[in-house]
Amino acid sequence: MNIKQWLHAEYLPIALIALMALTRFHHFGDVLHLPDASLAVFFFAGFYRKKALLGFLLALAALIDTIAIENGTSGWCVSPAYVFLIPTYTVMWLAGRYCATFKAMKIAELTKSVGLLTLAASAASAAFAISNGSFYLFSGRYADLSWGQYFSRIAQYYPSYVGATLIYGVAGYVIVKLIKLLPELQSGHKPV
């Protein structure tokens, strides 16, 4: 199987599904578990422009959360605001879909690559605003919390939320870059 076949939508979603399943049970990570990769998964899923994959991943995220809660994970985040995870993840998917237009993976495309990661960070920030803002407004858990208190509390979660997404994004970019370079390196041609 060549690189184009492997990167085709029929194969890579398996890795994305596995990554989400392996990391979603422990959203913030700990010594034994990686941080949740769901935002990065939805971002990379957008590269393949398949709406069915978006729908499948949304359903899979809900299923994983249900199983995790049934097995002892706190259900604190499940509230009327949970439905806002749909636009949260859709923002990431749309950002990935837009970034799919940057097909070249050459060194000369570094500006576009930095732009891609900047867009991923912006999309993760928008996703953070949607998911955390909706939780604050609609969960019923913070009726007496002022906006100032809200912003001071979310300041502790924002860096890890966006940071984990960017780490997965950079790792995914490097993996794709290396996979695309592999045939050139094996044939003895120097990459441009």
C-alpha positions as a Markdown table, in Angstrom:
| # | Residue | x | y | z |
|---|---|---|---|---|
| 1 | Met | 0.0 | 0.0 | 0.0 |
| 2 | Asn | 1.4 | 3.4 | -0.9 |
| 3 | Ile | 1.2 | 6.6 | 1.1 |
| 4 | Lys | -1.7 | 8.0 | -1.0 |
| 5 | Gln | -3.7 | 4.9 | -0.2 |
| 6 | Trp | -2.9 | 5.0 | 3.5 |
| 7 | Leu | -3.8 | 8.7 | 3.8 |
| 8 | His | -7.1 | 8.1 | 2.0 |
| 9 | Ala | -10.2 | 8.4 | 4.0 |
| 10 | Glu | -10.7 | 4.7 | 4.1 |
| 11 | Tyr | -7.7 | 4.1 | 6.3 |
| 12 | Leu | -6.7 | 7.0 | 8.4 |
| 13 | Pro | -10.1 | 7.3 | 10.2 |
| 14 | Ile | -9.3 | 4.0 | 11.9 |
| 15 | Ala | -6.3 | 5.7 | 13.6 |
| 16 | Leu | -8.4 | 8.7 | 14.5 |
| 17 | Ile | -11.1 | 6.6 | 16.0 |
| 18 | Ala | -8.6 | 4.6 | 18.0 |
| 19 | Leu | -6.9 | 7.8 | 19.3 |
| 20 | Met | -10.2 | 9.2 | 20.5 |
| 21 | Ala | -11.2 | 5.9 | 22.1 |
| 22 | Leu | -7.9 | 5.6 | 23.9 |
| 23 | Thr | -7.7 | 9.2 | 25.2 |
| 24 | Arg | -11.3 | 10.3 | 25.8 |
| 25 | Phe | -11.9 | 8.4 | 29.0 |
| 26 | His | -9.6 | 10.7 | 31.0 |
| 27 | His | -10.2 | 14.1 | 29.5 |
| 28 | Phe | -7.4 | 15.9 | 31.2 |
| 29 | Gly | -4.9 | 13.1 | 31.4 |
| 30 | Asp | -2.8 | 12.1 | 34.3 |
| 31 | Val | 0.4 | 10.1 | 34.9 |
| 32 | Leu | -1.1 | 7.0 | 33.3 |
| 33 | His | -3.3 | 8.5 | 30.6 |
| 34 | Leu | -2.8 | 10.9 | 27.7 |
| 35 | Pro | -4.9 | 14.1 | 27.5 |
| 36 | Asp | -8.1 | 13.9 | 25.4 |
| 37 | Ala | -7.4 | 14.1 | 21.7 |
| 38 | Ser | -11.0 | 14.6 | 20.6 |
| 39 | Leu | -10.4 | 18.1 | 19.3 |
| 40 | Ala | -7.4 | 17.1 | 17.3 |
| 41 | Val | -9.3 | 14.0 | 16.0 |
| 42 | Phe | -12.2 | 16.2 | 14.7 |
| 43 | Phe | -9.7 | 18.6 | 13.2 |
| 44 | Phe | -7.9 | 15.9 | 11.3 |
| 45 | Ala | -11.2 | 14.2 | 10.4 |
| 46 | Gly | -12.1 | 17.5 | 8.6 |
| 47 | Phe | -9.3 | 16.9 | 6.1 |
| 48 | Tyr | -11.3 | 14.1 | 4.6 |
| 49 | Arg | -14.5 | 16.1 | 4.1 |
| 50 | Lys | -16.8 | 13.2 | 4.9 |
| 51 | Lys | -19.9 | 14.4 | 6.8 |
| 52 | Ala | -20.6 | 10.8 | 7.7 |
| 53 | Leu | -17.3 | 10.6 | 9.5 |
| 54 | Leu | -18.2 | 13.8 | 11.5 |
| 55 | Gly | -21.5 | 12.2 | 12.5 |
| 56 | Phe | -19.9 | 8.9 | 13.4 |
| 57 | Leu | -17.3 | 10.7 | 15.6 |
| 58 | Leu | -20.0 | 12.7 | 17.3 |
| 59 | Ala | -21.9 | 9.5 | 18.1 |
| 60 | Leu | -18.7 | 7.8 | 19.2 |
| 61 | Ala | -17.8 | 10.6 | 21.6 |
| 62 | Ala | -21.2 | 10.3 | 23.2 |
| 63 | Leu | -20.9 | 6.6 | 23.4 |
| 64 | Ile | -17.5 | 6.7 | 25.0 |
| 65 | Asp | -18.7 | 9.3 | 27.5 |
| 66 | Thr | -21.7 | 7.1 | 28.4 |
| 67 | Ile | -19.5 | 4.0 | 28.9 |
| 68 | Ala | -17.0 | 6.0 | 31.0 |
| 69 | Ile | -19.8 | 7.4 | 33.3 |
| 70 | Glu | -21.3 | 3.9 | 33.7 |
| 71 | Asn | -17.8 | 2.7 | 34.7 |
| 72 | Gly | -17.2 | 5.3 | 37.4 |
| 73 | Thr | -16.0 | 8.4 | 35.6 |
| 74 | Ser | -17.7 | 11.6 | 37.0 |
| 75 | Gly | -20.7 | 12.7 | 35.0 |
| 76 | Trp | -20.2 | 16.3 | 36.2 |
| 77 | Cys | -19.9 | 17.7 | 32.6 |
| 78 | Val | -23.1 | 16.0 | 31.4 |
| 79 | Ser | -25.8 | 18.7 | 31.6 |
| 80 | Pro | -28.2 | 20.5 | 29.3 |
| 81 | Ala | -25.0 | 22.1 | 27.9 |
| 82 | Tyr | -23.7 | 18.8 | 26.6 |
| 83 | Val | -25.5 | 19.3 | 23.3 |
| 84 | Phe | -23.1 | 22.2 | 22.6 |
| 85 | Leu | -20.3 | 19.7 | 22.1 |
| 86 | Ile | -21.8 | 19.3 | 18.6 |
| 87 | Pro | -20.9 | 22.8 | 17.5 |
| 88 | Thr | -17.7 | 22.6 | 19.5 |
| 89 | Tyr | -16.5 | 19.6 | 17.5 |
| 90 | Thr | -18.0 | 20.8 | 14.3 |
| 91 | Val | -15.8 | 24.0 | 14.5 |
| 92 | Met | -12.7 | 21.8 | 14.7 |
| 93 | Trp | -14.0 | 19.6 | 11.8 |
| 94 | Leu | -14.7 | 22.7 | 9.6 |
| 95 | Ala | -11.2 | 24.1 | 10.4 |
| 96 | Gly | -9.7 | 20.8 | 9.3 |
| 97 | Arg | -11.8 | 20.8 | 6.2 |
| 98 | Tyr | -10.6 | 24.3 | 5.3 |
| 99 | Cys | -6.9 | 23.3 | 6.0 |
| 100 | Ala | -7.3 | 20.4 | 3.6 |
| 101 | Thr | -6.8 | 23.0 | 0.9 |
| 102 | Phe | -3.1 | 23.2 | 1.9 |
| 103 | Lys | -2.0 | 20.0 | 0.2 |
| 104 | Ala | 1.7 | 20.6 | -0.4 |
| 105 | Met | 3.9 | 19.4 | 2.4 |
| 106 | Lys | 7.2 | 20.9 | 1.2 |
| 107 | Ile | 9.6 | 23.1 | 3.2 |
| 108 | Ala | 8.6 | 26.1 | 1.0 |
| 109 | Glu | 5.0 | 25.6 | 2.4 |
| 110 | Leu | 6.2 | 26.4 | 5.9 |
| 111 | Thr | 4.1 | 29.6 | 6.0 |
| 112 | Lys | 1.0 | 27.7 | 5.2 |
| 113 | Ser | 1.9 | 25.1 | 7.8 |
| 114 | Val | 2.3 | 27.7 | 10.5 |
| 115 | Gly | -1.0 | 29.2 | 9.3 |
| 116 | Leu | -2.6 | 25.7 | 9.6 |
| 117 | Leu | -1.4 | 25.4 | 13.2 |
| 118 | Thr | -2.6 | 29.0 | 13.9 |
| 119 | Leu | -6.0 | 28.1 | 12.5 |
| 120 | Ala | -6.0 | 24.9 | 14.6 |
| 121 | Ala | -5.3 | 27.0 | 17.7 |
| 122 | Ser | -8.0 | 29.5 | 16.7 |
| 123 | Ala | -10.5 | 26.8 | 16.2 |
| 124 | Ala | -9.6 | 25.2 | 19.5 |
| 125 | Ser | -10.1 | 28.5 | 21.2 |
| 126 | Ala | -13.5 | 28.9 | 19.5 |
| 127 | Ala | -14.3 | 25.3 | 20.6 |
| 128 | Phe | -13.2 | 26.2 | 24.1 |
| 129 | Ala | -15.5 | 29.3 | 24.1 |
| 130 | Ile | -18.5 | 27.3 | 22.9 |
| 131 | Ser | -18.1 | 24.3 | 25.2 |
| 132 | Asn | -17.1 | 26.2 | 28.4 |
| 133 | Gly | -19.4 | 29.2 | 27.7 |
| 134 | Ser | -22.4 | 26.9 | 27.1 |
| 135 | Phe | -21.6 | 24.9 | 30.3 |
| 136 | Tyr | -21.4 | 28.1 | 32.3 |
| 137 | Leu | -24.7 | 29.4 | 30.9 |
| 138 | Phe | -26.8 | 26.3 | 30.6 |
| 139 | Ser | -25.5 | 23.6 | 33.0 |
| 140 | Gly | -27.3 | 25.1 | 36.0 |
| 141 | Arg | -24.1 | 24.5 | 38.1 |
| 142 | Tyr | -23.0 | 28.2 | 38.3 |
| 143 | Ala | -26.1 | 30.2 | 39.0 |
| 144 | Asp | -24.2 | 32.5 | 41.5 |
| 145 | Leu | -20.9 | 32.8 | 39.7 |
| 146 | Ser | -20.1 | 36.2 | 38.2 |
| 147 | Trp | -18.5 | 36.6 | 34.8 |
| 148 | Gly | -15.3 | 37.7 | 36.5 |
| 149 | Gln | -15.2 | 34.6 | 38.6 |
| 150 | Tyr | -16.0 | 32.5 | 35.5 |
| 151 | Phe | -13.0 | 34.0 | 33.6 |
| 152 | Ser | -10.6 | 33.4 | 36.5 |
| 153 | Arg | -11.7 | 29.8 | 36.8 |
| 154 | Ile | -11.5 | 29.0 | 33.1 |
| 155 | Ala | -8.0 | 30.5 | 32.9 |
| 156 | Gln | -6.7 | 27.4 | 34.5 |
| 157 | Tyr | -8.2 | 25.1 | 31.9 |
| 158 | Tyr | -7.7 | 27.0 | 28.7 |
| 159 | Pro | -3.9 | 26.4 | 28.3 |
| 160 | Ser | -4.2 | 22.6 | 28.6 |
| 161 | Tyr | -7.3 | 22.6 | 26.4 |
| 162 | Val | -5.7 | 24.4 | 23.5 |
| 163 | Gly | -2.2 | 23.1 | 24.3 |
| 164 | Ala | -3.1 | 19.4 | 24.1 |
| 165 | Thr | -4.9 | 20.0 | 20.8 |
| 166 | Leu | -1.8 | 21.7 | 19.4 |
| 167 | Ile | 0.5 | 19.0 | 20.6 |
| 168 | Tyr | -1.6 | 16.4 | 18.9 |
| 169 | Gly | -1.8 | 18.6 | 15.8 |
| 170 | Val | 2.0 | 19.1 | 15.6 |
| 171 | Ala | 2.5 | 15.3 | 16.1 |
| 172 | Gly | 0.0 | 14.5 | 13.4 |
| 173 | Tyr | 1.6 | 17.0 | 11.0 |
| 174 | Val | 5.1 | 15.5 | 11.7 |
| 175 | Ile | 3.8 | 12.0 | 11.2 |
| 176 | Val | 2.2 | 12.9 | 7.9 |
| 177 | Lys | 5.3 | 14.8 | 6.8 |
| 178 | Leu | 7.5 | 11.8 | 7.6 |
| 179 | Ile | 5.2 | 9.3 | 5.9 |
| 180 | Lys | 5.2 | 11.5 | 2.7 |
| 181 | Leu | 9.0 | 11.8 | 2.8 |
| 182 | Leu | 9.5 | 8.0 | 3.3 |
| 183 | Pro | 9.1 | 7.0 | -0.4 |
| 184 | Glu | 11.6 | 9.7 | -1.4 |
| 185 | Leu | 14.1 | 8.7 | 1.2 |
| 186 | Gln | 13.8 | 5.0 | 0.3 |
| 187 | Ser | 14.3 | 5.7 | -3.4 |
| 188 | Gly | 17.4 | 7.8 | -2.7 |
| 189 | His | 15.9 | 11.1 | -3.9 |
| 190 | Lys | 16.5 | 14.1 | -1.8 |
| 191 | Pro | 13.3 | 15.9 | -0.8 |
| 192 | Val | 12.8 | 19.4 | -2.2 |
